Amino acid sequence: MDARLEVSENSAQIFNITAIDIDGDISVYEWYLDGNLISGATTYSHTYLPGFNDSGSHSIINVVIDLQGLNATHAWGVNVVNTNRAPHILDISPLTALEDNLSSFNVSAIDDNGDLITYSVNDSRFSVTKVNNTLAIISWMPTNDTLSR
């Protein structure tokens, strides 16, 4: 097996094989991912594209088979590295604000990597209270100036 390659999630890695048969009768190229035959991968080249949930160790194996059934095998070890994805906002609750009354609204967000989310606002008139990793409450006291903008 070749030295372990590193590939990031959602990034392509091309694997090529050069096969020579002294009889000139190579009939089949098979590609395997973690021991499972990859459907449709039947040429000397295969592009591996791990998804966002594929981090960890994997193996890519190529088997070249000639017309007499003789074969040659080559294997690669692949370490798929986790790709950090930005969190995204799922929902912001509707808000009706009254002048000089404390108002608040909820913001829900998720991080597909399961990382902790930090909630913040770049306006000092607002305060943020994190309820849990997927929910925060934004509060503020609207004034006549802020409501008329």
C-alpha positions as CSV (number, residue, x, y, z in Angstrom):
1,M,0.0,0.0,0.0
2,D,1.3,3.5,-0.9
3,A,1.9,6.0,1.9
4,R,-1.2,7.4,3.3
5,L,-2.6,10.4,1.3
6,E,-4.5,13.3,2.9
7,V,-7.6,14.6,1.2
8,S,-10.0,17.2,2.6
9,E,-13.7,16.5,2.7
10,N,-15.5,17.7,-0.5
11,S,-12.2,17.8,-2.4
12,A,-11.3,15.6,-5.4
13,Q,-8.4,13.2,-5.5
14,I,-7.5,11.5,-8.8
15,F,-6.1,8.0,-8.8
16,N,-4.5,6.7,-11.9
17,I,-3.1,3.2,-12.7
18,T,-0.7,2.3,-15.5
19,A,-1.2,-1.4,-16.3
20,I,0.8,-3.4,-18.8
21,D,-0.2,-7.0,-19.7
22,I,2.4,-8.9,-21.8
23,D,-0.4,-10.6,-23.7
24,G,-2.1,-7.2,-24.3
25,D,-5.4,-8.4,-23.1
26,I,-6.4,-6.3,-20.1
27,S,-10.2,-6.6,-19.9
28,V,-11.3,-5.1,-16.6
29,Y,-10.4,-2.3,-14.3
30,E,-12.2,-2.5,-10.9
31,W,-12.0,0.2,-8.2
32,Y,-12.9,-0.4,-4.6
33,L,-13.6,2.0,-1.7
34,D,-13.2,0.4,1.7
35,G,-13.7,-3.0,0.2
36,N,-16.8,-2.1,-1.8
37,L,-16.9,-2.2,-5.6
38,I,-17.4,1.4,-6.9
39,S,-20.1,1.2,-9.5
40,G,-19.2,2.7,-12.9
41,A,-15.5,3.0,-12.1
42,T,-14.2,0.8,-15.0
43,T,-11.2,2.7,-16.5
44,Y,-7.5,3.3,-15.6
45,S,-8.5,6.4,-13.6
46,H,-10.9,7.1,-10.7
47,T,-11.7,10.5,-9.1
48,Y,-12.5,10.1,-5.3
49,L,-14.7,12.8,-3.9
50,P,-15.3,12.3,-0.2
51,G,-18.4,14.1,1.2
52,F,-18.6,16.3,4.3
53,N,-19.3,13.3,6.5
54,D,-16.5,11.1,5.2
55,S,-13.6,12.1,7.5
56,G,-11.4,9.3,8.7
57,S,-9.3,6.5,7.2
58,H,-10.2,4.9,3.9
59,S,-8.7,2.6,1.3
60,I,-8.8,2.8,-2.5
61,I,-7.9,-0.4,-4.3
62,N,-7.6,-0.9,-8.0
63,V,-7.7,-4.4,-9.6
64,V,-6.7,-5.0,-13.2
65,I,-7.9,-8.2,-14.7
66,D,-6.9,-9.8,-18.0
67,L,-8.9,-12.1,-20.3
68,Q,-7.4,-15.2,-18.6
69,G,-8.6,-14.0,-15.2
70,L,-5.1,-13.1,-13.9
71,N,-5.0,-9.9,-11.9
72,A,-2.8,-7.2,-10.3
73,T,-3.8,-5.1,-7.4
74,H,-2.7,-1.7,-6.1
75,A,-3.9,0.0,-2.9
76,W,-3.8,3.5,-1.5
77,G,-4.5,4.5,2.1
78,V,-6.4,7.8,2.3
79,N,-7.0,10.0,5.3
80,V,-10.0,12.3,4.7
81,V,-9.5,15.4,6.8
82,N,-12.5,17.2,8.3
83,T,-13.4,20.5,6.6
84,N,-14.8,23.1,8.8
85,R,-18.0,24.6,7.5
86,A,-19.4,27.9,8.7
87,P,-22.6,27.8,10.9
88,H,-25.7,29.0,9.3
89,I,-28.8,30.7,10.6
90,L,-32.0,28.6,10.5
91,D,-34.5,31.1,11.7
92,I,-35.0,34.6,13.1
93,S,-38.3,35.0,15.0
94,P,-40.7,37.8,14.0
95,L,-40.4,41.0,16.0
96,T,-42.8,43.7,16.9
97,A,-41.0,46.5,18.8
98,L,-42.7,49.2,20.9
99,E,-40.9,52.4,21.8
100,D,-39.3,52.3,25.3
101,N,-40.3,48.6,25.9
102,L,-37.7,45.8,26.1
103,S,-38.0,43.8,22.9
104,S,-36.4,40.5,22.0
105,F,-36.3,38.0,19.2
106,N,-34.8,34.5,18.9
107,V,-32.1,33.5,16.5
108,S,-31.6,29.8,15.8
109,A,-28.5,28.5,14.1
110,I,-26.7,25.2,13.4
111,D,-23.1,24.2,12.8
112,D,-22.9,21.1,10.6
113,N,-19.6,20.1,12.2
114,G,-21.2,20.2,15.6
115,D,-18.8,23.0,16.8
116,L,-19.8,25.4,19.4
117,I,-21.5,28.5,18.1
118,T,-20.8,32.0,19.3
119,Y,-23.6,34.6,18.9
120,S,-22.8,38.3,18.8
121,V,-24.1,41.6,17.5
122,N,-22.0,44.5,16.3
123,D,-24.3,47.1,17.8
124,S,-24.0,48.0,21.5
125,R,-27.7,48.7,21.8
126,F,-28.4,45.0,21.6
127,S,-27.6,42.3,24.1
128,V,-27.2,38.6,23.2
129,T,-28.1,35.7,25.6
130,K,-27.0,32.3,24.4
131,V,-29.6,29.7,25.5
132,N,-27.9,26.7,24.0
133,N,-25.7,25.9,20.9
134,T,-28.7,26.3,18.5
135,L,-30.6,29.2,20.1
136,A,-29.9,32.8,21.3
137,I,-32.1,35.7,22.3
138,I,-31.3,39.2,21.1
139,S,-32.7,42.0,23.3
140,W,-32.9,45.7,22.9
141,M,-34.8,48.8,24.1
142,P,-36.0,50.6,21.1
143,T,-36.3,54.4,21.2
144,N,-38.1,56.8,19.0
145,D,-34.8,57.4,17.1
146,T,-34.2,53.7,16.4
147,L,-37.8,53.0,15.4
148,S,-38.1,55.9,13.0
149,R,-35.0,54.8,10.9
